[in-house]
Amino acid sequence: MQSKLTRRGFVGLTVAAAALCARTARADAPADAAPEAFPVDEVVDDGHRFFGTLSRGLADVVQEAGRRWGLPNAYVLGQEASAAFVGGLRYGEGKMYTRNAGSRPVYWQGPSVGFDAGGDGDRTMMLVYNLPAVDSVYRRFGGLDGSAYFIGGFGFTALNSDNIVVVPIRTGVGVRLGVNVSYLKFTDQATWNPF
């Protein structure tokens, strides 16, 4: 019997322990409305519920990001899987939350290149700063990323495009070590194409 492996199945198998927090969806606001900011305490509380016992450093990371970029006006909770040997790929899916425009599914994928080897599956929280409109997240965000996983790990990085900053905070399992240059492309539908 042959089965077709979907992106959802791939990410789900790689990150078997990921369980997204249930939130009540609000009615969709216009896509061109700028999302309102979230207080740091609310983001930290949602992150603790999402990451569970693996979130010891979460408050410090959120406060440091807030010191640098202010208050996030959106955030994403999701799961992702990535692997690399010099070149790599990352695929993820989740839900983006905004205060005044509700929540919506979001997918991300992207290539990387660098001194990087290994693989990991993560629960991911992404803080989004300076998002002018909800649909503005659907673009490429580039940056430098470093990973040091041995069985498990916790880390964050910052990616940007124009004035919008996305800060992925990841905790997961795997074995990975390295530094790479990468980008994440956000889409409203799942795709295998990382470019």
RAVENGI-V321723 format. One record per pair of residues at least 4 apart in sequence whose ideal C-beta (glycine too) atoms are under 6 Angstrom apart, sorted by the first residue. I is the first residue (numbers start at 1). J is the second residue. D is the distance in Angstrom with one decimal. If there is no record, write none. Layout:
BEGIN
i=<I,I>
j=<J,J>
d=<D,D>
END
This chain:
BEGIN
i=<5,5,7,8,11,11,11,11,14,14,15,15,18,18,20,21,21,25,25,26,28,29,29,29,31,31,32,33,34,35,35,35,35,35,35,36,36,37,37,38,38,38,40,40,43,44,44,47,47,47,48,50,51,51,51,54,57,57,61,61,65,65,65,69,69,72,72,72,73,74,74,74,74,75,75,76,76,76,76,77,77,77,78,78,78,78,79,80,80,80,81,81,82,82,83,83,84,84,84,85,87,88,88,89,89,90,91,92,93,94,95,95,96,96,97,101,106,107,107,108,108,109,109,110,110,110,110,110,111,112,112,113,114,114,114,115,115,116,116,117,118,118,119,120,120,120,120,121,121,121,122,122,123,124,124,125,126,126,127,128,129,130,130,131,131,132,137,138,139,140,140,141,141,141,141,142,143,143,144,145,145,145,146,147,148,149,149,149,149,150,152,154,155,156,156,158,158,159,160,187>
j=<9,10,190,12,79,81,91,93,81,121,79,121,79,123,77,49,50,102,103,102,102,33,100,101,134,135,133,101,132,73,74,98,100,101,131,99,100,71,73,42,43,72,62,66,62,59,62,51,58,125,55,77,55,123,171,171,61,154,156,169,69,127,167,129,165,127,128,129,131,96,98,128,131,97,127,94,96,106,126,94,95,125,92,93,94,124,123,92,122,124,91,121,90,120,88,119,88,112,116,117,113,112,116,111,194,110,109,108,107,106,103,105,104,106,103,134,186,187,190,184,186,185,194,182,183,184,185,194,194,180,182,181,179,180,181,178,179,178,180,178,175,176,174,149,172,174,176,172,173,174,170,172,171,168,170,169,166,168,167,166,165,163,164,136,164,136,186,186,161,183,185,159,161,166,184,183,158,159,181,157,180,182,179,176,177,153,174,175,176,175,173,171,170,167,169,165,167,166,165,191>
d=<5.3,5.8,4.6,5.9,5.7,5.3,6.0,5.9,3.6,4.0,4.2,4.0,3.8,5.0,5.9,5.4,5.1,5.5,5.1,3.5,5.3,5.0,5.5,4.0,5.0,4.4,4.6,5.9,5.4,4.2,5.0,3.7,6.0,5.6,5.7,4.0,4.9,3.8,4.8,5.2,5.2,5.4,5.8,5.1,5.5,5.0,5.2,5.8,4.7,5.2,5.1,5.2,3.6,6.0,5.5,4.5,5.8,5.7,5.1,5.6,6.0,5.6,4.9,4.1,5.3,4.2,5.6,5.4,5.2,5.7,4.7,4.0,5.1,5.6,5.2,4.9,4.7,5.9,4.0,5.4,6.0,5.6,5.4,5.5,1.8,5.3,5.7,3.0,5.3,5.2,5.8,4.8,3.8,6.0,5.9,3.8,2.5,6.0,4.4,5.0,5.1,4.4,5.9,5.9,5.4,5.5,4.9,4.8,4.9,6.0,5.1,5.8,5.6,4.5,4.8,4.8,5.8,5.0,4.9,4.6,5.0,5.8,4.5,5.7,4.9,4.3,5.4,5.2,4.9,4.1,3.4,6.0,5.3,3.0,5.7,5.0,5.6,3.0,4.3,5.8,4.8,3.1,5.2,5.1,5.3,2.9,4.9,5.2,5.9,6.0,4.2,3.2,5.7,5.6,5.1,4.7,5.4,4.8,4.4,5.5,4.3,5.0,5.2,5.6,5.8,5.3,5.0,5.3,5.4,4.8,4.8,3.8,4.7,4.9,5.3,4.0,6.0,3.9,5.8,4.8,5.5,5.3,4.6,4.6,5.6,3.8,4.9,5.9,4.3,5.9,5.1,4.5,5.8,5.9,4.4,5.9,5.1,4.8,4.8,5.9>
END
